[in-house]
Amino acid sequence: MSSLLADIVGLAGSALFIAAFAYANVSKSLNKVWFNLANLAGAILLLISLSVSFNLAAFVLETVWGAIAAVGLVIAVRAKLRKPKA
């Protein structure tokens, strides 16, 4: 992957983080599935970009961020599946 493409992928991941953060701060009712999915996708995209320009601190941060988002996503999806439909 070229350095330019890695930067574009990383910027897309950053945009997802920013969008999720803004959404969480202005939403009256947080959709945890969307929030965690956006954070997980952002972490994955940033990890992909780090494969070209590696930085250990950023790698650790994105790995932990992605793991937290994945757990949150599983919990949110399970909660939606258990919720009775009206």
C-alpha positions as CSV (number, residue, x, y, z in Angstrom):
1,M,0.0,0.0,0.0
2,S,1.3,3.4,-0.9
3,S,1.9,6.1,1.7
4,L,-0.8,8.3,0.2
5,L,-3.4,5.5,0.3
6,A,-2.4,4.7,3.9
7,D,-3.0,8.4,4.8
8,I,-6.4,8.4,3.1
9,V,-7.4,5.2,4.9
10,G,-6.2,6.6,8.2
11,L,-8.0,9.9,7.6
12,A,-11.2,7.9,6.9
13,G,-10.8,6.1,10.2
14,S,-10.2,9.4,12.0
15,A,-13.4,10.8,10.3
16,L,-15.4,7.9,11.7
17,F,-14.1,8.5,15.2
18,I,-14.9,12.2,15.0
19,A,-18.4,11.5,13.6
20,A,-19.1,9.0,16.4
21,F,-17.8,11.3,19.0
22,A,-19.9,14.2,17.7
23,Y,-23.0,12.0,17.4
24,A,-22.6,10.8,21.0
25,N,-22.4,14.4,22.2
26,V,-25.5,15.7,20.4
27,S,-27.8,12.7,20.3
28,K,-30.6,12.5,22.7
29,S,-30.7,8.8,22.4
30,L,-27.5,7.0,21.5
31,N,-27.6,4.1,19.1
32,K,-24.9,2.0,20.6
33,V,-24.8,-0.4,17.6
34,W,-23.9,2.5,15.3
35,F,-21.6,4.2,17.8
36,N,-19.6,1.1,18.4
37,L,-19.6,0.0,14.8
38,A,-18.2,3.4,13.7
39,N,-15.5,3.2,16.4
40,L,-14.6,-0.3,15.4
41,A,-14.4,0.6,11.8
42,G,-12.3,3.7,12.6
43,A,-9.9,1.6,14.6
44,I,-9.5,-1.0,11.9
45,L,-8.9,1.7,9.2
46,L,-6.3,3.4,11.4
47,L,-4.6,0.0,12.1
48,I,-4.4,-0.6,8.4
49,S,-2.8,2.8,7.9
50,L,-0.3,2.0,10.6
51,S,0.8,-1.0,8.7
52,V,2.6,1.5,6.4
53,S,3.8,4.0,8.9
54,F,4.1,2.1,12.1
55,N,3.9,3.9,15.5
56,L,3.8,1.7,18.6
57,A,1.8,4.1,20.8
58,A,-0.9,4.6,18.1
59,F,-1.0,0.8,17.4
60,V,-1.6,0.0,21.1
61,L,-4.3,2.8,21.3
62,E,-6.1,1.6,18.2
63,T,-6.0,-2.1,19.2
64,V,-7.5,-1.3,22.6
65,W,-10.0,1.1,21.2
66,G,-11.1,-1.5,18.6
67,A,-11.3,-4.2,21.3
68,I,-13.5,-2.0,23.5
69,A,-15.7,-1.1,20.5
70,A,-16.0,-4.8,19.5
71,V,-17.2,-5.8,23.0
72,G,-19.6,-2.8,23.1
73,L,-20.9,-3.8,19.7
74,V,-21.6,-7.4,20.8
75,I,-23.3,-6.2,24.0
76,A,-25.4,-3.7,22.0
77,V,-26.5,-6.3,19.3
78,R,-27.4,-8.8,22.0
79,A,-29.5,-6.2,23.8
80,K,-31.3,-5.4,20.6
81,L,-32.0,-9.1,19.9
82,R,-33.4,-9.6,23.4
83,K,-35.6,-6.5,23.3
84,P,-39.2,-7.6,22.6
85,K,-40.8,-6.0,19.6
86,A,-43.9,-3.9,20.3
